[in-house]
Amino acid sequence: MKKVAVIGCGPGGLAVAIRLAILKYEVEVFESNATPGGKINEFHSEGFRFDGGPSLFTLPSLIDELFELAGKNPKDYFNYQKLDEVCRYFWEDQTRLTVSADNQDFDNKVTQILKEKPGRILNYLNDSAFKYEILSGLFIHKSLHKLSTWLSKDAFCGYLNIFKMGIFGTFHGFNKQSFSNPKTVQMFNRYATYNGSSPYKTPATMSIIPHLEYNIGAFLPEKGMYHIADALHKLAVELGVKFHFNTKVERIIVENKLATAVKTSQGTVKNFDAVVSNMDVTPTYLKLMPDQKPPLKTLNQEKSGSGLIFYWGINREFKELGLHNILFSENYETEFEHQFEKKDIFTDPTIYINITSKIIASDAPAGSENWFVLINAPSNTGQNWETITQKTKKAILEKVKRTLHVDLEPHIVTERILDPVKIETNTSSSQGALYGNSSNNKYAAFLRHPNFSKDIQNLFFVGGSVHPGGGIPLAISSAKITSEFLARNLTHLNYIPN
Ligand SMILES: Cc1cc2nc3c(=O)[nH]c(=O)nc-3n(C[C@H](O)[C@H](O)[C@H](O)COP(=O)(O)OP(=O)(O)OC[C@H]3O[C@@H](n4cnc5c(N)ncnc54)[C@H](O)[C@@H]3O)c2cc1C
């Protein structure tokens, strides 16, 4: 049996370990934290449960697929529900819009409240589905670094439709052409933040993202987001994957241009036929392989945005709020300028409030709510986060007062804060970015690191910092691409381990 080391068990690391175990490799996972999941994690505080990282779950079929590949019934491990309501939007002028999972209802509400022409939303979402059909085969499910991808049916379909798709400008430009009300434009511009970029810079191809949330659906795992990591870990263990927690990899040992061993905080483990890094690709090169030449052009690309998160236990209920809520900034463009140019947080930030206790009652004591409050933040470039955090907390409380007419501070009974520095410390993601490199330019997809090393034939990469990109669905997708490369490369490799 060939032996593979996987460094890290975020969603990409878990998915690749599962795929490789199914392919009959002997897999050992080295994880510096005490639990699986990476940025997907949870904690409890004074009767409240909080998901620490992701809160929005799309494309659950990618998770189900892993159980099915292993010959298991996903429902025996992992259950989730499709949400009837996608998001509640709030503006300071008291415009409020609750978007349901029914696209016709969404279209009717936008017509009625935001005075868009009837059918605009439906057209937009049909267009989003059309683009997804064409682009996902090429940019999400396959490697961009294989000639066969560019000669595939998906690619030819893309070449034929390239001018029809209207993808050459910015995402904001596309949304502005699609809608007349700046509030509708703002609602769709927000999807740029789903991969940590700015709608004013990222290309119009981002208009495929709403397809996931509206046409396919937004979902919530039965026990919260951590359930994803927990279920995948359980499956991996059943498939024979060996996990070493609290075991940080310090070096990848390379001999004769082959990765053969990992030096960890607990000692060196040898005789691997391949190594897969789920650690962010930048520190993988700079910290684990300081003797190898790093691909600096790729590693030095601008990082995606990060987040400043306040986990608040709130001792009252808010009937006007749902699971996902957005309180929009009055000046969205300035907000992104602060995030990506000034590397700061605007004084009127857009506030995302996620409250899982709205659906999972046990996540908060009776009569209380667990608020996960996320502000889009710049990646860490050495800012004074203590000052930014204090300033932002004040801005959030003031905005909640202006928008919901509530003085929130006296109702906060527990608090924990996560900033970009802590995100970097907890998961080694470069500059605390949530999604690897940013997609703030039209070549970003092509500038992501491939899922393999060009110099070391048995070294591979998986997860949000490499192709196809960040977010749970893409990290899971990368595992498929990575495991296929690994299986092929090892078959052709003339290397016989000791
Ligand atoms: C606050 C927040 C909100 C988010 N919201 C969403 C959302 O709503 N929806 C969504 O889809 N995505 C969201 N994301 C992004 C999503 O979490 C990431 O894109 C995804 O987790 C990346 O997965 P990954 O496989 O690259 O691994 P990561 O989750 O980055 O995990 C990497 C793992 O590798 C381990 N590791 C690193 N270095 C070493 C080493 N040297 N030795 C051993 N182990 C190591 C780390 O400890 C970690 O466990 C959010 C992220 C955060 C932080």
The ligand as an SDF file (V2000), in Angstrom:
LIG
                    3D

 53 58  0  0  0  0  0  0  0  0999 V2000
  -14.7740   33.6050    9.9000 C   0  0  0  0  0  0  0  0  0  0  0  0
  -14.8670   32.8120    8.6290 C   0  0  0  0  0  0  0  0  0  0  0  0
  -16.0470   32.7890    7.9040 C   0  0  0  0  0  0  0  0  0  0  0  0
  -16.1320   32.0530    6.7240 C   0  0  0  0  0  0  0  0  0  0  0  0
  -17.3460   31.9590    6.0880 N   0  0  0  0  0  0  0  0  0  0  0  0
  -17.5060   31.0450    5.0980 C   0  0  0  0  0  0  0  0  0  0  0  0
  -18.8050   30.6900    4.6530 C   0  0  0  0  0  0  0  0  0  0  0  0
  -19.8080   31.2020    5.1630 O   0  0  0  0  0  0  0  0  0  0  0  0
  -18.9180   29.7470    3.6840 N   0  0  0  0  0  0  0  0  0  0  0  0
  -17.8170   29.1330    3.1300 C   0  0  0  0  0  0  0  0  0  0  0  0
  -17.9820   28.2710    2.2450 O   0  0  0  0  0  0  0  0  0  0  0  0
  -16.5700   29.4520    3.5480 N   0  0  0  0  0  0  0  0  0  0  0  0
  -16.3950   30.3690    4.5250 C   0  0  0  0  0  0  0  0  0  0  0  0
  -15.1450   30.6300    5.0380 N   0  0  0  0  0  0  0  0  0  0  0  0
  -13.9600   30.1090    4.3260 C   0  0  0  0  0  0  0  0  0  0  0  0
  -13.7010   28.6300    4.5830 C   0  0  0  0  0  0  0  0  0  0  0  0
  -13.7050   28.3730    5.9520 O   0  0  0  0  0  0  0  0  0  0  0  0
  -12.3460   28.2790    3.9950 C   0  0  0  0  0  0  0  0  0  0  0  0
  -12.2970   28.6270    2.6320 O   0  0  0  0  0  0  0  0  0  0  0  0
  -12.0690   26.7890    4.1260 C   0  0  0  0  0  0  0  0  0  0  0  0
  -12.1170   26.3760    5.4630 O   0  0  0  0  0  0  0  0  0  0  0  0
  -10.6870   26.4870    3.5570 C   0  0  0  0  0  0  0  0  0  0  0  0
  -10.4690   25.1320    3.7180 O   0  0  0  0  0  0  0  0  0  0  0  0
   -9.0600   24.4860    3.6210 P   0  0  0  0  0  0  0  0  0  0  0  0
   -9.2770   23.0710    3.2250 O   0  0  0  0  0  0  0  0  0  0  0  0
   -8.1510   25.2960    2.7790 O   0  0  0  0  0  0  0  0  0  0  0  0
   -8.4700   24.4170    5.0960 O   0  0  0  0  0  0  0  0  0  0  0  0
   -8.4720   25.4450    6.3940 P   0  0  0  0  0  0  0  0  0  0  0  0
   -9.8660   25.5140    6.8290 O   0  0  0  0  0  0  0  0  0  0  0  0
   -7.7600   26.6580    6.0010 O   0  0  0  0  0  0  0  0  0  0  0  0
   -7.6470   24.5470    7.3690 O   0  0  0  0  0  0  0  0  0  0  0  0
   -6.2740   24.2820    7.2070 C   0  0  0  0  0  0  0  0  0  0  0  0
   -5.8630   23.3040    8.2980 C   0  0  0  0  0  0  0  0  0  0  0  0
   -4.4770   23.0070    8.1810 O   0  0  0  0  0  0  0  0  0  0  0  0
   -3.9070   23.0160    9.4760 C   0  0  0  0  0  0  0  0  0  0  0  0
   -2.4710   23.3090    9.3490 N   0  0  0  0  0  0  0  0  0  0  0  0
   -1.9300   24.4250    8.7810 C   0  0  0  0  0  0  0  0  0  0  0  0
   -0.5920   24.3580    8.8470 N   0  0  0  0  0  0  0  0  0  0  0  0
   -0.2750   23.1910    9.4520 C   0  0  0  0  0  0  0  0  0  0  0  0
    0.9520   22.5640    9.8000 C   0  0  0  0  0  0  0  0  0  0  0  0
    2.1380   23.1200    9.5300 N   0  0  0  0  0  0  0  0  0  0  0  0
    0.9000   21.3500   10.4070 N   0  0  0  0  0  0  0  0  0  0  0  0
   -0.2810   20.7520   10.6850 C   0  0  0  0  0  0  0  0  0  0  0  0
   -1.4810   21.3150   10.3900 N   0  0  0  0  0  0  0  0  0  0  0  0
   -1.4760   22.5260    9.7720 C   0  0  0  0  0  0  0  0  0  0  0  0
   -4.6450   24.1150   10.2130 C   0  0  0  0  0  0  0  0  0  0  0  0
   -4.5250   23.9720   11.6080 O   0  0  0  0  0  0  0  0  0  0  0  0
   -6.0680   23.8790    9.6970 C   0  0  0  0  0  0  0  0  0  0  0  0
   -6.7290   22.9340   10.4880 O   0  0  0  0  0  0  0  0  0  0  0  0
  -15.0010   31.3620    6.2250 C   0  0  0  0  0  0  0  0  0  0  0  0
  -13.8090   31.3830    6.9490 C   0  0  0  0  0  0  0  0  0  0  0  0
  -13.7400   32.0870    8.1540 C   0  0  0  0  0  0  0  0  0  0  0  0
  -12.4590   32.0740    8.9630 C   0  0  0  0  0  0  0  0  0  0  0  0
  1  2  1  0
  2  3  1  0
  2 52  2  0
  3  4  2  0
  4  5  1  0
  4 50  1  0
  5  6  2  0
  6  7  1  0
  6 13  1  0
  7  8  2  0
  7  9  1  0
  9 10  1  0
 10 11  2  0
 10 12  1  0
 12 13  2  0
 13 14  1  0
 14 15  1  0
 14 50  1  0
 15 16  1  0
 16 17  1  0
 16 18  1  0
 18 19  1  0
 18 20  1  0
 20 21  1  0
 20 22  1  0
 22 23  1  0
 23 24  1  0
 24 25  2  0
 24 26  1  0
 24 27  1  0
 27 28  1  0
 28 29  2  0
 28 30  1  0
 28 31  1  0
 31 32  1  0
 32 33  1  0
 33 34  1  0
 33 48  1  0
 34 35  1  0
 35 36  1  0
 35 46  1  0
 36 37  1  0
 36 45  1  0
 37 38  2  0
 38 39  1  0
 39 40  1  0
 39 45  2  0
 40 41  1  0
 40 42  2  0
 42 43  1  0
 43 44  2  0
 44 45  1  0
 46 47  1  0
 46 48  1  0
 48 49  1  0
 50 51  2  0
 51 52  1  0
 52 53  1  0
M  END
$$$$
